[in-house]
Every structure is written in C-alpha cells, then in structure tokens.
Amino acid sequence: MPNVFLLGRPGCGKSAVFRILEEALRAAGYKGKLTRLDDFPLLKQMFDSDTEFKRHRPAPGGGVKVTDDTVWDDLIKGLDVQAKKLQGKDHLLFIEFSRDSYACAFKSFSPETLKDSLVIYIDAPFDVCWARNVRRVEKEREMGHDSHLVSREEMEKTYANDDGNNLSKFLNIPVIVVKNDTDDVANLKVEMKNVIAKIKEMVK
C-alpha cells in the first residue's frame, strides 16, 4: 500500500485534513487500516531523555529550542523505521512532519517508504499557524493534558520559510498543494476534492 505524506507548518491543519480523508475513505467503502505517523512523539521522547540539554534548551516565553540540528535527520529516520514496520496490504499510512527544507528531509526516507506514495502540502500562513498552535496548547492544558508549545523562536527559525511550494521540483512522487488559511472546514473540504479523488484511486 502506498504512503501519504501530510506536510506543512505546525498548525497548518494536518489533523483536519486527516479527518476529512478518513471520513471520505470510509464513506467510499475502504475497510483497511488507517494509521497516522507523526514525528512529534519522537521529538518529545528525545527532549525527555535529553536531561543534560545537549540537543535542546528551554526557550524564553515557553516551549523549547533545538540546539543540535541533527535532531531533524534523526526524526525522519525514526519515521522511516516505523513506516517500514507498519507497511502492508490494506494498511494506509499517513506520515506527518514539518520542516524548513523538505528537500533535505526526504533524502532520509528509504525507497520502500517513498514508492508509489503521495505528498500533500498544506499551505497556511505562518501567523495563522502560530495562532492555531497557541490555541491548541491552551485548550489541551485546560483539559489537563501534558502539551508542549513549540517556541515562537523555534517556529520562526524552522518553519517561517519552507520549500513546500517547490516540492514537485525535487520529488519524483505526486504532490498536491492544499490551501488552508481559514478555519472554515467547508472551504477545506472543497480544497481537498482532488486529494480525495487521488487517494481513492491509490487504494483500489
């Protein structure tokens, strides 16, 4: 089964896009497994074990700052390992992550993970993404969940300028760009029509 990559800044709407795709696939009769792989749990695990702050440090105003950029390559390699373990017939994987350079990130994925896959880049302005992240973390903390905010400093350094709109220039797999600059779910569903059609073809 091919894999689907969901890319974009933190707060771009990857979770909303997944929910729309899951609903559409189930409505179309897809009965296989749907699994999301996100690099954030891997990142949190790295931070939790980095008690001497060799690869990150607390950031002013809350959140953390990565101080060793090899973290990003290690995260992609970790996602690749997870994907290869889970890949199989009737098991559709959605691999989610955010980067400033997707051209570099995709070099760490194996050919098995990339084969016949699809990339969805969710395009949302930086300030919109930042506001969504703040709201999400505040809501989760109110509910008593352990939620960590990526610092504004880290967001600006790592995600303010990415190469997402140029993905088709350096990838040999299909790329579809989805605009999500509002919180209007109906509008996002319209944007997703081509994506839904493409994934339905892939899982036949």
Summary of the structure (lengths in Angstrom):
residues: 204
radius of gyration: 16.9
end to end distance: 9.9
largest distance: 50.0
contacts: 593
relative contact order: 0.23
helix: 50%
strand: 17%
